[in-house]
Amino acid sequence: MKGRKIFWGIFFILAAVIVVISKLGMMPDIGVFTILATAFMVWLFVEGIRHVNFFEILFSAAFLCIIYDEPLGIEALTPWTVLAAAFLGSIGLSMLFRGKRKNHFEVDVNWDNKKGNSDSQQCSGEHVHCENNFGSAIRYINSDNFQNAHLENNFGSMTIYFDNAMIQENSAYVEVENNFGEIILYIPKEWRVENHLEHTFGTINEYGSPLGSSNATLYIRGEANFGHIDIYYV
């Protein structure tokens, strides 16, 4: 998160400099938008490789193809063909190499099988795995010793309630992956929360703020790709 803030700070400073220089005629005949868009897409491509995020990798490459379609001679493929290819390729690669992605928390977890197909379901255990594809799902985490959760939503809506979960140790971890949809988290406001969520063409929203009155800390990490993650403190 800190690295992203530094990048965006430098990015907008350079943008201001480029705009001024371009008006003084001190730059080659390249549009300011093209330069800034190229810099952003290259950064996004590198970030995608670093995090093994195929949506970031393929969509940044697709937009670079669109920006430079004339020099590359691929006008017939832009924009919709390359975007469709990036979209389908991202889904396919994410499915094939799901197990190759880095575990952000580096913990050894045997996930409880709590996938299920019902819209609403009670989930219990120390380790919880909730997955939703092309639908709507509501999950209630009921645990006297909650430690880890892996939440994955693809092209749907997933709502997770943690208000009946208890953290016995000093910390617990939640890994979130949201692709083309929404994940809504309801978290006890008494917990301390460290939010390390990231987004690509999506949003991360927090409503309210944690009080941090308990000794338990919840670490949240993951990403929203073309969707949003909402966190409510209750």
Secondary structure, DSSP 4 states (H G I P E B T S, - for coil): -HHHHHHHHHHHHHHHHHHHHHHTT-S-S--HHHHHHHHHHHHHHHHHHHHT-HHHHHHHHHHHHHHTHHHHT-GGGTTHHHHHHHHHHHHHHHHHTGGGS--TT------EE---SSSEEEEESSEEEEEEESSEEEEEEEBSS--EEEEEEESSEEEEE-TTB---SSEEEEEEEEESSEEEEEE-TTSEEEEEEEEESSEEEEES-----SS-EEEEEEEEESSEEEEEE-
